[in-house]
């Protein structure tokens, strides 16, 4: 019976989409704004080229090539905010992963002020500790 419990879904698959791992609304907004801004720049450049009687397909190709480096310069502040938000999210996920591994090894106590620790099923955590010889 223990073998069936070990093969079942563990906390990694069941709790992998906890609320704290999702992008924050500010990060999601920054990513969406940067994406829309880059597509907008592409549309404006293609529109200007079409206005000067450049064929649409050629205008789109030129606009893509020109918009890539231009967006790095024009939208540098927004790009920097997206990069910082993603780096912060990666740092938080890495800390959570280290804390969970320490808890599973039994070398750290869960901190009471951390809301994510309440997402762990105590029965599954106890079963894992028993399986690892604790």
N, C-alpha and C positions, 0 to 999 in steps of 0.2 A: 504494500500500500504506500510505503514511503517513496518508492520509485515513481508511482503515478503522480505524487505531489511534486516531486522534483521535475518531472517532465512538463508539468502544467505551466501556465503563464506566471511569470514571476513579477516582482515589482518593476523590473526594467521595462517590460512590455506594457504592463497595465498602467503605470504611472508616468510614462515617458512624455505625456503631453500635459504636465502640470501647468497651472496658470503662470508661474514665474518663468518658465522656459519660453513662453510665447513672447514675441517682440512686444515691447512696450508701445503704447499708442503713439508716443512721440517718435519712436524709431520707425514704426510702420508709416506714419505720416511723412517722415523725412524720405524714406525709400520711395513712397508713392510720388511725392513732389519731385524728387530727382528724376524719376522715370518719366513723368509727364513733361518736365522741363526739357529733357533730352529729346523726346519725341516732338515737342513743340518747336525746338530749335531746328530739328530736321525738316519739319513741315514748312517753317518760315524760309529756310534756305532753298528748299525745293520750289516753293511758291515764287520766290524772287527769280530763280533761274527760269521757271516756266513763263513768268511775266516777260522776260527778255527773249522769248521764243526759242528756248532750248527744249528739245523733246523731253517728255515726261520721264521716260526711263533713264535717259542720260542725266537729267536734273536730279533724280533720286539717287543715282550712283554717285554723282559729284557731292550731293548734300550729305550722304552717309560718310564719305571720306573726309569732308570738311568739318562736319558736326562732331566727329569723335574727338579730335584734339581741341576744338573750340569749346566744347562743353567742359573739358577739364579746366580751362581757364575761366570761362564765364560763370560756371556753377561751382567754383572751388570751395566756397563756404558751405554750400549744401552737401557737396561730396565729402567734405571733412566731417560734417556732423554725422552723416551716415556711417562713415568709417569708425568714428569714435563710438557711436552707439553699438555697432556690431562688435567692436573690441570689448566694450563693457559687458555685453551679453555673453561673449565667449568666456570672459574672466569669471563671471558669476556662475556659469555652467561648470567650469573647471573646478571652482571652489566647492560647489555642491557635490560634484562627482567625487572629489577627494574626501569630503566629509562623509558621504555615504559609504565609500570603501573603508574608511576608518571605523565606522559604526559596524559594518559587517565583519571586520576583523576583530572587533571588540576592544579597540584601542582608544576609542573616544566616546564620550557620552553625548547624546543629542542635546543641543542647546535649547532651552525652553523658549527662548525668544524667537526662534527660527520657525516660521509658519510652515515651511515645506516639510519639516520633519514629521509633522502630524499626518502627512499624506501616506506614510509607510504603514503597512498593515502589521501590527505587532505579532500576530500569529505567524506570518510569513517570515518576519525577521527572526523570531525564536527558532523556527524550523531551520533556517539557514545557519544560525549559530550552532545548533545541534549537529547539522550535517558537516560542519567544518571542525568538529571535535571540541567544541567549547563546552 
